[in-house]
């Protein structure tokens, strides 16, 4: 096959990127700046997208639709590039990019019409090639952003995912006999008690998003498939580039497990080791990762009596992998490792692990345990020290990046971090590390500015003269949020107190409008188990107050008990809001999914509210007769509880204005858009005021830029409308 022709320039569009991200080559010698929109656009939506359960699958990508912006501009830079080089294409952002570990090559995917193609850039020769005869796929690789859908082999070949070969073309099969012989009914039969879920299975997703792991020879354009179609979630190349760890889905559950929308994909995941030279395939434990070093040794963990065993396996030709050693991390049953990593220290393999209150190092028969340093954040990849006495681990402590040294004979872990940032530097955005001539190097990013350090003599020293990326300062967002200290409300009898946080958008603080009280619901056991989770302020599109509502929902919950908690928290919130603002302002309650139902429940039972906003709620609990949210009894056991949380059942009590927003592609079994239409009609039929906004191409959660802009406008207009004298008169008339 002849080589591909050079790629011709294409327009990258006139829109200035909202966000710039930097992808460094592992040795930090070169980088790529990817500029993309902050949010995906409906212009990228493929009308042929189909859904497998809650997963949107785009046939043009042979994979799950990315949740981020689709395309990104690419600018390459660094000492080997001589001068910044803007590629004449827009890469597929969710596919990531991959750097060759030795050659001056970087690769990614580009979309042309309804096909994906791999591109390869030689950044020293400034030569770009797009393999237009090769069609690539995403499969499930973009379900976790940041993991590339392609990788390099050591010999310069590129590993990527490709769609299954099309079936041989030919005439459509003709039915024999009359029409009655091709007519087939669908017949189901079951004996209970049990759960019946009519959901598509693994085979259907494999048909939609299955892809083969293939090898591309860039010099000739030749493509060789190594596997049959799989549902691939990620490719991790070995340090020597001769093998891959392939994460893939092997089966799907039957839909009987209760899951919150978007919390799980209903798939069982496995891993296997794939040799890129021979194509041999060997299943490995799902916890397997590459161990430290430059070969193909893998490490996996399993729980054993007295701790966690780390099994190391080394391949032997075509005979698969064989156990090489099993270092032990000793710990109590309730204190397993939260993070662990293998590396080579001298002739031995060491394991460093993080626990709730300690760090531990195991090498051979030697074991070290020290207290966890205060304010320690994330840990990175460890590296060996010169004297083989210990390990150095990249870390973040108190918002500053640095290195942590853990060594036998030392009573504590020593953290060496960068100097405290100056006032205008801003918070730490990202950090990267590498080893250069045995010396650990650190690169940090703050407010678009990069600084480089090296660790020498136990100190971080700034590296002068380093060529680093130049980024535009992040634009000042018109809707930047300010967050006030959280107020803890008094608890209801036998429950836990809710938390109230004020979230401000300065541009929207002025003006006569109702205040938005946005509810987030979580289950409460009634006993404190540590720090409460952080509230998600991203749900608020306007200024407002966030109510973090813990609901006590025992197995024998009664409607009155749950209602009392909701009314108590909402009533206290209204009082606090008016105390904080020193004005008798109208309050509109809102929420998403189950919290939308809770918001409407509050509107029906709290006279002081001026209205409600509900997103993607379930308003007809007969759609989930076998349980919902925290309730495990079925509808026929507690029909009054189901009706209490079915807004259609109490639509006659929703006399104050209600804004309903719903995605037309919501495939959640509990929240199809037609029941939002039904509630809209029910509120109006009972004399209430309602507004319904249906968003095309949106599922249970709204993600497109145009949709979120619409949500913001609708919220602002509704809050203003609920503050009008006519709206407040309807509130007063209901209370009287």
Steps between C-alpha positions, in 0.01 A plus 500: 500500500651840405566756773231754580527839328591800716204654678364822356410790724146532628329785679496472876207736535487855627382427854762580762553197727347534846743255659865413435644176631862390472616146424871447567723234357595271794852648521351855489713587195202586276137586546169545323255776587144392425249783471133409514161633595404481866189296418391276211271651238179363353669558163711191577196282569452218252128449429575130448608465865331207674483409867611188679326545833632842610807498272471701174686323219606699192536274193746747345734436792416130546484585866341689785437869434758716682374710789751777424537728200555292187798672333812691605768708330854365544819706540827309551798655676822435689873496422470224233229699316714816466193727467135439591324300228123522458372185333262560208230278653280470807560185701228294671545621857357197679736263313798674656846510344793263545874575491754254369745434788810526280418640155381860438146385423159581646167356385127551542170463316320739267138482384415553135127477429384173654840338547795516738856482367837485680742788453875497572720809532881494477573818696868532407434466126166688542327237289137400557338188356134400529432137410177558313476136388495382862178530695538523878252447784451617859301206642464582874839669537354848558273397785780617729653814344877531493582144391633487140325271253834420330862434601845439354700182466875523548573435132301805384176321421175645635241306697142618455140381500329425170136415415410144406537421131169555319307190403536385143255687279235315308129484435267510798384151599156423365233355723360171385131429494233747609519788746371287787826301501717808570266649761630435851333604826700600808406273790626530857426283803624512858408377846542733796575644737782663307611801303427524128713748310463532124839650419744435215785266581871479435458366146307809389766739632769287334314539171485878542841580649719191456850566366813297432844582636711552188856592403574768238833520319535877431759446228283279281148565631455126556250407771485171692226409748616319813165424664138437413256785577508592869348770720829673579521745788872575481844407367808520723834430328780323687815701580686325216214547251467130418173423678170657598267472795154501344205592719179363349140429597417130504132501596211719611271461797131431455395843620383377839758700697374833625726775366482876507495659154849512361659329802581178315491354153362155590813330362743248645860589421803277443864541400734307275860525387541525122839455333530736203752281318336157517143607582488259797222570748515412870229594753634664817335613827294817470734680744801444272728790409853532364766472769798736513792441269542476125365154425162328498464407867149553633372543854156419638349503848280257689378492857650227716504428870694772675521744213523544124723286280661666198558236233773571245493313171764483229423370148695207358476489123164357395431320824305789651587659831644328802508618862837648587445617858229600743601789727257551787351828623402418858205692642185465707186379327343847518811682373577372148728700269329802344785525247799281421777480244789268412848608397850361474747602772838345430455128432171482689142597435350739754137580571396836643142540627279764654251427779260710703764629740829352381742441214671162465800372304570130449818371335597138544484421872524867597182687594463866590193681634489875571225748581321665210626858461242768572297654215635240257303497177540277198804280440666439164744252354790400731863478389813345649759700690867497397614296799210253474414583862145606433256651257395844389132555422347798321239661724287803577489638854291798605451613142874486420666241275818319596658166590465268797798290608439173679807302609597228744673638805311829487224545764270706279419584142670819384306728264689753291251737334529809284506839671162647598348674197498876490169681532433529127612151403168331566436141610688198368329389178717206396841344561721254312816311595778312325851367564791653307845346552377354827375837629126548570352798314173679577291722275209706637226711347333795672279758326631382163866544608747210515799456733757221500699365795750223571556314827863523612635458850154475647398837356292608201702735283350706218630409154596816315481531124244222461285533188141472623155538344342843474126499559246778496379595847175321573210728401310659784168324506199732514330237711787424736356375826568623849427264786416616851566296814257214547228532763407186693127492573352350813408133449147361508419255781710186447670634188803698385513870429497617140767736368429827321758669275461832320634497145526837327539599136603868523345599169166370618491626857306817422138522391164410645476122474412209721781310671569147381530224761654204316471165676751216494390182677710231664415219734567542872551218746434736791856464635804702409761298311747778438507804276197559281557491123563826322196662339497512121460869417524434125128415501413865565476697176404825676558659839328306772526279804600136503317277751689179574217289642577173682184285507451231760321224307479178706363176361160577656488869401160671515395789272441731795851438638670582170274801442583636846872498419450676168267767636729557800811554286327717237325710766826560685672589174242763415545655844880507466484646148281786619724558801808514279348735243303710752207499260174309467598353166301230320674161486473251212598139572665276241684174438615240250385137467379373839566845647251637244233280659607618846476864383145449372411316820625804694299737279184303576556514877692824573267801459782756505655392168440709189548228239714208385748393231527128425757333272477142372275378779284190535145623550323165471633239741298221340785500247723357775261269690780280636682774689647848461792697641529380863173302505520121454138401564282472193202710405242245620655490847507878560282667235458812715878561499521466124208741455661747742797527262302493174440862401217390271315386812525839669491726192185659643714641784753667266325838483819708479704528177693189393778492236571153361815433294569163341727345239320346204755217490468408868519118496486452876214254557359717779517835321380482138410845366134413439427491874634858527245591233234318703584702814494824301150416379389392848613824667319711240189280518482568875522877460876539558762680294772293331769539238659203321838517323602188305865492392589313177799262505520504880482198727445481875779756560531809281843546344492707178599866508180615331285301743676635808469854368127435457479362855662818634263728308195299607611505865558875497167573333311265733653649813403845376146383419456343845587835660222689322200624702262263319710195589525607861125563517438139394731389782313707756159383374609136539614562858172662591 
